């Protein structure tokens, strides 16, 4: 009898040990630890930047325009690239000269996460940042005097391809840039708009004083009026920047002020000439040594 009880107790003890040593799964906790942090980033970005994005666009030449977004497909574990993505990027890059580069990137990336799923938005963000770097590198290449003399309509694609391979894979180049060249041979709405923009830039390079006439001819009277207002604001902005730089430089060479007093005087100067939002723009320009 004792042996029987002992055997039963031993069996119960073994069962308890097995149960206690089994791993306890917590699906909710795993989901929070592995998925939640990745989801929170874009959601927070959307909440914080939707209003800022709208305000930024309302105070730019893109006011009253619609973003020509496109349907994108996630298949076989990656985004299926289409050349219209570049036209989408160029919509935001039209703000160059009006907004700091950092603000333009924030506006574009915010739009990605607002209107596309997280995997697609992440790919768009990475592509957009590389596309911006590519455009800068291409502009630097074009600014070289020797290169500029050798480039014409027939040799430009070769120069672009030379720079593209520094920033994009073969698949990305074929799906975006090569396919884009084919689109220009079969005009679409996005391509037509982009061609208008390129034509407008060419007209400005030929005769900067014809900006209003060129805008009226290419985009219409309403756009020309907005452009004129924007140009007036830009001229006033450049004048204040020039005034700031002149007075700031005078502060730096003032031997009667120590470093602390110079910094204090500079901050007072910024507050007198600019709004808090404009001060951020000025600081970005100073960091990149792009004050006029």
RAMO-V449148 format. One line per field, one symbol per residue. ss: DSSP state (H for helix, E for strand, C for the rest). A space follows every 50 residues. Layout:
BEGIN
ss=???
END
This chain:
BEGIN
ss=CHHHHHHHHHHHHHHHHHHHHCCCCCHHHHHHHHHHHHHHHHHHHHHHHH HHHHHHHHCCCCCCCCCCCCCCCEECCEECCCCHHHHHHHHHHCCECCEC HHHHHHHHHHHHHHHCCHHHHHHHHHHHHHHHHHHHHHHHHHHCHHHHHH CCCCCHHHHHHHHHCCCCCHHHHHHHHHHHHHHHHCCCHHHHHHHHHHHH HHHHHHCHHHHHHHHHHHCCHHHHHHHHHHHHHHHHHHHHHHHHHHHHHH HHCCCCCCHHHHHHHHHHHHHHHCCHHHHHHHHHHHHCCCCC
END
